[in-house]
Amino acid sequence: MTYKELLDILFSHRDEKYADFSAKLIPTVPRERFIGIRSPEYKKILKEIGSDYVIPEFLSTLPHKYHEENCLHVALINRIKSYPECVAELDRFMPYIDNWAVNDAVNPACFAKHHNELWPEVQRWIASDAPYTRRCGMRVMMENFLDEDFRPEYLDLPADLRSDEYYVNIMTAWLFAEALTKQWDAAIPYIENRRLDPWTHNKAIQKACESLRVSEERKTYLKTLKIKK
């Protein structure tokens, strides 16, 4: 399979109306960069590609022209079984992430078995000056470090983060909303002590209150902690 044939596969799943819809949801990407591929179609595309030799060429050809190429790129990274190779490919790709949708699709399966090695990488990504690398670090943290391998001090890293970027701050709020859902006792002091900036603080409360996994009693208490403008 050639790179052109790979693109032909992507375009064979094209939906123009969905491209219009996606462009509205992802305003940081120009409309002309959308092919228009619905999420369920990627499983079919991955099956068509299989383990074809074009994959290494595709992964190393950056930046991609189309948004959906980036979506495919993440899907391919997610299924890499070798942890060192997966981190290397993600590091190479992160500078080219330009929107929340691609960013939030990052969830490699191999990370689940390598939390000891992964945490320093998460720290490095969150400390980055690049907004989507920061967001990606918090996304990986949320998926891997709010359950069995959680430590209360892990929340210091996103709590101390300050950014002017909307897509960074909304991810911080989402992370703390999840922490309030899964690790209430550890997370609630960060809200009570106002460790987040006011906008992110209030957004975290809002998102936690929208969750069906937070009790009504806790929602009522969270609402009393909102910072008034």
PyMOL commands that set and color helices and strands:
alter all, ss='L'
color gray80, all
select helices_A, chain A and resi 3-12+16-25+31-33+41-49+54-60+67-78+83-96+100-104+109-113+115-126+131-144+152-159+166-182+184-192+198-209+216-223
alter helices_A, ss='H'
color red, helices_A
deselect
rebuild
show_as cartoon
